[in-house]
Amino acid sequence: STAWNDGGNWSSNGTALSGAVYPGAGNNDDARIGVTGTFTNQPAIASALPHSLNSLTFGNSSGAATLTINTGVAFNPGDFTINANSTANVIDNGPVNLAGNYSTSASSTLNLSGSGTFTYNNIFLPFTNAGAINQSGTGNVSISASPISNPGTITQTGTGSMALNGSSAFGSALSNSGTIIQSGAGSITFNTFAILFGSNVITNSNTISQTGAGIMTFNEPFSNSGGTSDFSVTGASTLAFASTFSNSGTTVFGPATVTIADDFTNTSGTTTFGSGPATLSGEFTNTTGTTTFGTGLVTFNSTAGNTKITNTPNSTLTFVNVLFTKGHFLFKTGGGSSSNIAIASTGVMTLSSNAQLDFSNVNQLILLSDANSSATIAAIPAGCAINTTNKVAVQRFIKGSSDIRNLSKRGYRLLSSTVYTGSENGVNFYDLSYLTNSVHLSGPGYAANGFDVTSTANPSIYLFREDIPPPPSNSTVFTTGYNWKGVAKINDAPLYKIGTQAKNTTANVFDASYNLPVGNGILYFLRGDLAQAVLP
């Protein structure tokens, strides 16, 4: 039979037992399943044993062994050992409580299924999983030890929960140097407690993966550390970090819903936010690593007095869809000219709940543009503000051509600026010198007046005067003699002082200057970007 409490199913030192003599009928019994011999019937515990076991060992002489605990039956196996090359299938429908040593090898496997609880609770002993633990079904697993380390593999495929509660007085309380995979819709919670010289940081130096719709919760600081560390998400899961998150390996959040309640730090690693939403409530620091944002909304939600968002590499940190709410956010970039903050061409930056953004320590805030779209700052509500200290670059993509005959790409464009260079008497003015960073410009005086084209002095930019009659007919050659006046100087002081022609001047010369208010348009002749050869 399969009955555990049938002595005829057991032997002791090679002698068959009988009747009511079986492991657990007496005190301090040791049970071994398939250690020295083969057996046919897999054991099942239908009722509570009279006594707790001293130890339970699964051997390697009979392949996989399956132990079934019936609903509501409490089982206390004491020390729990799975020998090398052995598999223990535990169908747990009643509480299993381990209080002794847990011992496995790299080739041992524990498969947990059923609806009951599987508990290891001994804060005076370490718990090391050298083999594989596979949790399926709806049951719950709780492991409390000092410390917990996983050089093996932990896999959760069911809908149950797993709680890893590590503690330590010396060294790390909870570490993973193996593999943790969550492919089901269950939950895994990581908790740590440290005293004296212990560390409460949850460390991953190898692989943690979410491929299903499960939940992972880290209730203490988490560190994805080391060149081989990989934290990857491909399922629509939930990640909750109740403390700090630090990455120096590779982290891919994918479609997960991510919450980081404290500081985020990316140091020499690669962090990729994906299509899922993310909420960050602490400071954000990207040092020598790379942080990439996906299409998911990233919310910076802080009630601290000043929350720093720092990007120190000589590269641009580009947000896509980002919301700043409640806090006062201080942005800072490194000393390199390419160390900037940007909004992607498909992105939108939104402020709410009295958020204050300070870009005074940033090289540039760049609103990017490409052939398909341009970055957007949503309408700024009352109580919110952006301080840029004149360091905003707003891009606008215009398709050019190296073919002088291609008028669909090479020709005049009507433009204006949404940002300003300086103010006088409450009026904001913008300059045109920034155009020389991207496109070819021509005008009288050539380089002396700020233009790079030397093959022609014809103006690339015109200003419109409403107080001068237009050309008499559509066939009249376009010149500075009518109501469009050519821009003749763009490098005056201050820069928003634009050189052009006086009202009655018809020649292409520089004899008057005017300040150009924000919102006033220009007519600009596009030849192409600086990579194109200069053509007339």
C-alpha positions in Angstrom: 0.0 0.0 0.0 1.0 3.7 0.0 0.1 4.3 3.6 3.0 5.8 5.6 1.7 4.4 8.8 1.8 0.8 7.5 4.9 -0.7 9.0 5.0 -3.3 6.2 6.1 -0.6 3.8 9.3 0.1 5.8 12.4 -1.7 6.8 15.1 -0.9 9.3 18.7 -2.0 8.7 17.5 -4.5 6.2 14.8 -5.9 8.4 11.2 -5.5 7.4 8.9 -3.8 9.8 5.2 -4.5 10.4 2.1 -3.2 12.1 2.4 0.1 13.9 6.2 0.3 13.7 7.0 3.1 11.1 8.9 6.4 11.1 7.2 8.8 13.3 5.5 6.2 15.5 8.4 6.8 18.0 10.6 9.7 19.0 13.6 10.8 16.9 13.0 8.5 14.0 14.9 8.9 10.8 12.9 8.3 7.5 14.7 7.4 4.3 12.9 7.1 1.0 14.6 5.3 -1.8 18.1 5.7 -0.3 19.3 2.1 -0.4 16.7 0.2 -2.3 13.9 0.5 -4.8 10.2 0.6 -3.9 6.9 0.4 -5.8 4.3 2.4 -3.9 4.8 6.1 -3.3 4.2 7.0 0.4 1.2 9.1 1.5 0.5 10.5 4.9 -3.3 10.4 5.6 -3.2 11.5 9.2 -0.7 13.2 11.6 2.1 11.1 12.8 2.3 10.6 16.5 5.8 12.2 16.7 7.9 14.5 14.6 10.7 13.0 12.6 14.3 13.6 13.4 15.1 13.6 9.7 13.8 12.8 6.3 16.1 11.8 3.4 15.3 11.3 -0.2 17.8 8.9 -1.9 19.1 8.1 -5.3 18.4 4.4 -5.8 14.9 4.6 -7.1 14.6 7.7 -9.2 12.0 10.3 -8.2 10.2 9.7 -5.0 6.7 11.2 -4.4 5.4 12.0 -0.9 1.8 13.0 -0.6 0.5 14.8 2.5 -3.3 14.8 2.7 -5.4 17.9 3.3 -5.0 19.4 6.8 -2.4 16.9 7.9 0.6 18.5 9.7 4.0 17.0 8.9 7.2 17.8 10.7 10.2 16.1 9.1 13.0 17.6 11.1 16.3 17.7 9.0 15.4 17.6 5.3 17.9 16.1 2.8 17.8 15.3 -0.9 20.8 13.3 -2.0 22.7 13.9 -5.2 20.9 12.9 -8.4 17.7 12.6 -6.5 14.2 14.1 -7.0 11.7 14.6 -4.2 8.1 15.3 -5.3 6.2 16.6 -2.3 2.4 16.9 -2.9 1.7 19.1 0.1 -2.0 19.6 1.0 -1.4 20.1 4.7 1.2 22.1 6.5 4.8 20.9 6.3 7.0 22.4 8.9 10.8 22.1 8.7 12.9 23.1 11.6 16.2 21.3 11.1 18.9 21.4 8.5 18.0 21.7 4.8 20.6 19.9 2.7 20.8 19.5 -1.1 23.4 19.1 -3.8 23.7 20.6 -7.2 22.0 17.6 -8.8 19.1 17.3 -6.4 15.5 18.5 -7.0 12.6 19.4 -4.8 9.2 19.6 -6.5 6.5 21.2 -4.4 2.9 21.0 -5.4 -0.5 20.9 -3.8 -2.5 23.5 -1.8 -0.8 23.3 1.6 2.0 25.3 3.2 5.7 24.4 3.2 7.6 26.2 5.9 11.2 26.2 6.9 11.6 28.3 10.1 15.0 28.3 11.9 16.6 31.7 12.2 19.7 30.0 13.8 20.5 27.9 10.8 21.4 28.8 7.2 19.3 27.7 4.3 21.2 27.0 1.1 19.6 25.7 -2.0 22.3 24.0 -4.0 19.9 22.1 -6.2 16.5 23.0 -7.6 13.3 24.0 -5.9 10.2 24.0 -8.2 7.0 25.4 -6.7 3.7 24.7 -8.5 0.1 24.5 -7.5 -1.6 26.9 -5.1 0.3 26.2 -1.9 2.5 28.6 -0.1 6.2 28.4 0.7 7.9 30.3 3.6 11.6 30.0 4.3 13.1 31.8 7.3 16.8 31.3 7.9 20.1 33.0 8.8 21.1 33.5 6.1 19.4 32.4 2.9 21.5 31.7 -0.2 20.5 30.3 -3.6 23.4 29.0 -5.7 20.9 26.7 -7.4 17.6 27.2 -9.1 14.2 28.3 -7.7 11.3 28.1 -10.1 7.7 29.2 -9.4 5.1 28.1 -12.0 1.8 28.1 -10.0 -0.3 30.7 -8.3 0.9 30.2 -4.7 3.2 32.5 -2.7 6.8 32.2 -1.7 8.4 34.2 1.1 12.2 34.3 1.5 13.0 35.8 5.0 16.8 36.1 5.4 18.6 37.4 8.5 22.2 37.8 9.3 24.6 39.1 11.9 27.6 38.8 9.6 27.5 39.1 5.8 24.5 39.1 3.4 21.2 38.1 4.8 19.7 37.0 1.4 21.7 36.4 -1.8 21.1 34.8 -5.2 24.0 33.5 -7.1 22.0 31.0 -9.1 18.7 31.4 -10.9 15.2 32.5 -9.8 12.4 32.1 -12.4 8.8 33.2 -11.9 6.7 32.0 -14.8 3.3 31.7 -13.2 0.9 34.1 -11.5 2.1 33.6 -8.0 4.1 35.9 -5.7 7.6 35.9 -4.3 8.5 38.2 -1.4 12.1 38.9 -0.3 12.6 40.1 3.3 15.8 40.6 5.2 16.8 41.5 8.8 20.3 42.3 9.8 22.1 43.0 13.1 25.7 43.7 14.2 27.8 43.3 11.0 25.1 41.8 8.8 23.8 43.4 5.6 20.1 43.7 4.8 20.8 44.2 1.1 19.1 41.6 -1.1 21.8 40.8 -3.7 21.5 39.2 -7.1 24.8 38.2 -8.9 23.3 35.9 -11.5 19.7 35.6 -12.8 16.3 36.7 -11.7 13.6 36.4 -14.4 9.8 37.0 -14.6 8.1 35.6 -17.6 4.5 35.4 -16.4 2.0 37.6 -14.6 3.4 37.1 -11.1 4.4 39.6 -8.4 7.8 40.1 -6.9 8.3 42.2 -3.8 11.6 43.3 -2.3 11.0 44.8 1.1 14.6 45.9 1.7 17.4 47.4 -0.4 18.0 45.4 -3.6 21.3 45.2 -5.6 21.6 43.7 -9.0 25.4 43.6 -8.8 28.2 42.2 -11.0 28.9 41.9 -14.7 27.0 38.7 -15.0 23.9 39.7 -13.0 20.7 39.7 -15.1 17.3 40.9 -13.9 14.9 40.5 -16.8 11.1 40.7 -17.2 9.2 39.6 -20.3 5.7 39.1 -18.7 3.0 41.5 -17.7 4.1 41.2 -14.0 4.4 43.4 -11.0 7.7 44.5 -9.3 7.6 46.3 -6.0 10.8 47.6 -4.4 10.0 49.0 -1.0 13.5 50.4 -0.5 16.4 51.4 -2.8 17.2 49.8 -6.2 20.9 49.6 -7.3 22.0 48.2 -10.6 25.5 47.5 -11.9 24.6 44.6 -14.1 21.7 44.2 -16.6 18.1 45.1 -15.8 15.2 44.9 -18.3 11.8 45.8 -16.8 9.9 45.1 -20.0 6.1 45.2 -19.7 6.1 45.0 -15.9 4.5 47.5 -13.6 7.4 48.8 -11.5 7.4 50.7 -8.2 10.6 51.9 -6.5 9.8 53.5 -3.2 13.3 54.9 -2.6 16.4 55.9 -4.5 17.3 54.4 -8.0 21.0 54.1 -8.9 22.4 52.7 -12.1 26.2 52.4 -11.8 28.2 50.9 -14.7 25.2 48.8 -15.6 22.4 48.8 -18.2 18.8 49.5 -17.1 16.0 49.4 -19.6 12.5 50.5 -18.7 9.9 49.0 -21.1 6.3 49.3 -22.1 5.0 48.9 -18.5 4.4 51.9 -16.1 7.0 52.7 -13.5 6.8 54.9 -10.4 9.9 56.2 -8.7 9.6 58.0 -5.3 13.3 58.7 -4.5 16.3 60.1 -6.1 17.4 59.0 -9.6 21.1 58.6 -10.4 22.7 57.3 -13.6 26.5 57.4 -13.3 28.7 55.5 -15.6 26.0 53.2 -16.9 23.2 53.4 -19.4 19.5 54.0 -18.6 16.9 53.7 -21.4 13.3 54.5 -21.1 10.6 52.7 -23.1 7.0 53.8 -24.0 5.6 53.1 -20.6 4.7 56.1 -18.4 7.5 56.8 -15.8 6.2 58.8 -12.8 8.5 60.6 -10.5 6.5 61.0 -7.3 8.4 62.6 -4.4 7.3 64.5 -1.4 10.9 65.3 -0.4 12.1 68.9 -0.3 14.6 68.4 -3.1 14.8 65.2 -5.2 17.9 64.9 -7.4 17.8 63.4 -10.9 21.4 63.0 -12.0 23.0 61.9 -15.3 26.8 62.1 -15.1 28.0 60.2 -18.2 28.9 62.2 -21.3 25.7 61.1 -23.0 22.0 62.2 -23.1 19.4 60.7 -20.7 16.3 60.6 -22.8 12.8 60.3 -21.2 9.8 59.2 -23.3 6.5 59.5 -21.5 7.3 61.0 -18.1 5.2 62.6 -15.3 6.6 64.7 -12.5 4.3 65.1 -9.5 4.3 66.7 -6.1 8.1 67.2 -5.5 10.9 69.7 -6.2 13.1 68.0 -8.7 16.7 69.1 -9.2 18.3 67.9 -12.5 22.1 67.6 -12.8 24.3 66.5 -15.7 28.0 65.8 -16.0 30.7 68.1 -17.4 30.7 66.7 -20.9 29.1 68.7 -23.7 26.9 65.7 -24.6 25.7 65.1 -21.0 22.1 66.3 -21.4 18.5 65.6 -20.5 16.1 65.1 -23.4 12.5 64.2 -24.2 12.1 61.7 -27.1 10.5 62.8 -30.3 7.5 60.5 -29.4 7.5 61.6 -25.8 5.4 63.8 -23.6 6.6 65.5 -20.3 3.8 66.3 -17.9 3.8 68.1 -14.6 1.1 67.9 -11.9 0.4 68.6 -8.2 2.7 71.6 -7.8 5.8 69.8 -9.2 8.8 72.1 -9.6 11.5 71.2 -12.2 14.9 72.9 -11.9 17.3 72.4 -14.9 19.8 75.1 -13.8 22.6 72.5 -13.4 21.9 70.8 -16.8 23.9 71.5 -20.0 20.7 71.4 -22.0 17.2 70.2 -21.9 16.5 69.0 -25.4 13.1 68.4 -27.0 13.9 66.0 -29.8 12.3 65.8 -33.2 12.5 63.4 -36.1 10.7 62.7 -39.4 7.6 61.3 -37.6 7.0 63.5 -34.5 8.3 66.0 -32.0 8.6 66.0 -28.3 5.9 67.7 -26.3 5.7 69.4 -22.9 2.0 69.2 -21.8 0.2 72.3 -20.6 1.8 73.3 -17.3 -0.9 73.6 -14.6 -1.1 76.4 -12.0 1.3 75.8 -9.2 3.9 73.9 -11.4 7.0 75.4 -12.9 10.1 74.7 -15.0 13.3 76.6 -14.3 15.6 76.2 -17.3 18.0 79.2 -17.0 18.1 79.6 -20.8 19.2 76.1 -21.5 16.4 74.6 -23.6 16.9 73.3 -27.2 13.7 72.7 -29.1 14.3 70.7 -32.2 12.1 70.7 -35.3 12.8 68.1 -38.0 12.7 69.4 -41.6 13.5 67.1 -44.6 16.3 68.4 -46.8 17.9 67.4 -50.0 21.2 67.6 -51.8 19.4 67.9 -55.1 18.8 71.5 -56.0 15.9 70.5 -58.2 14.0 68.7 -55.4 11.7 71.5 -54.4 9.7 69.2 -52.1 12.6 69.1 -49.7 14.7 72.1 -50.7 12.9 75.4 -50.4 11.4 78.0 -48.0 9.9 77.2 -44.6 8.0 79.4 -42.2 9.4 79.0 -38.7 9.3 80.5 -35.2 10.8 79.8 -31.8 9.1 78.6 -28.7 12.0 79.5 -26.4 13.8 82.8 -25.9 17.4 84.1 -25.4 16.8 87.2 -23.4 14.3 89.8 -22.2 14.0 93.6 -22.2 11.2 95.5 -20.5 9.2 92.3 -20.0 9.4 91.2 -23.7 11.2 87.9 -24.5 13.4 87.8 -27.6 15.1 84.9 -29.5 18.2 84.7 -31.6 19.0 82.9 -34.8 22.6 81.9 -34.3 21.6 78.4 -33.1 20.7 77.5 -36.6 24.3 77.4 -37.6 24.7 74.3 -35.4 22.5 72.3 -37.8 22.1 74.0 -41.3 23.9 76.1 -43.8 23.2 79.9 -43.8 24.1 82.6 -46.1 23.9 86.4 -46.0 25.9 89.6 -46.6 29.2 89.8 -44.8 29.6 86.0 -44.8 31.4 84.6 -41.7 31.9 88.1 -40.3 28.1 88.4 -39.8 27.7 84.8 -38.6 27.0 82.9 -41.9 29.0 79.8 -43.1 28.1 79.9 -46.8 30.8 81.7 -48.9 29.5 81.0 -52.4 26.6 83.5 -52.2 25.5 86.5 -50.1 21.8 86.0 -50.8 19.9 85.8 -47.5 18.8 82.5 -46.2 16.4 84.1 -43.7 13.8 86.9 -44.2 11.8 89.0 -41.8 8.3 90.2 -42.8 7.4 93.9 -42.5 3.7 94.8 -42.4 4.3 98.5 -43.2 5.7 98.0 -46.7 3.7 97.0 -49.8 4.2 93.5 -51.3 5.7 92.9 -54.7 3.4 94.1 -57.5 2.8 90.6 -59.0 3.5 86.9 -58.4 6.1 86.9 -61.1 8.2 89.6 -59.4 11.7 88.3 -58.4 11.9 87.8 -54.7 14.3 90.4 -53.3 14.8 92.6 -50.2 13.2 95.5 -52.0 9.7 94.8 -50.8 8.0 93.7 -47.6 10.4 90.8 -46.9 13.8 92.0 -45.5 16.8 89.7 -45.6 18.6 88.9 -42.3 22.1 90.3 -42.7 23.7 89.6 -39.3 23.1 87.0 -36.6 26.1 87.3 -34.3 25.6 90.8 -32.8 25.5 91.5 -29.1 23.2 90.6 -27.7 22.4 87.7 -30.0 18.8 88.5 -30.2 19.7 91.8 -31.9 19.1 90.8 -35.6 20.8 92.7 -38.4 18.6 93.5 -41.5 17.7 96.4 -43.8 16.1 99.6 -42.9 12.5 100.2 -44.1 13.4 102.1 -47.3 16.6 100.1 -48.1 16.2 97.9 -51.1 19.8 96.6 -51.4 21.0 93.4 -49.6 23.0 95.2 -46.9 23.2 95.4 -43.2 22.0 98.9 -42.1 19.5 98.3 -39.3 18.9 96.0 -36.3 15.8 94.8 -34.6 15.0 92.5 -31.6 13.0 89.4 -32.6 10.1 88.7 -30.2 9.2 85.0 -29.4 6.3 84.0 -31.7 7.3 86.2 -34.5 8.0 84.2 -37.6 10.9 84.0 -40.1 11.0 82.8 -43.7 13.9 80.4 -44.0 15.4 78.8 -47.1 16.4 75.2 -46.4 19.4 73.8 -48.3 19.9 70.8 -46.0 21.9 70.0 -42.9 25.6 70.5 -42.4 26.4 67.1 -43.9 25.1 68.3 -47.3 27.4 70.1 -49.7 26.8 73.8 -50.0 24.8 74.7 -53.1 23.6 78.2 -54.1 
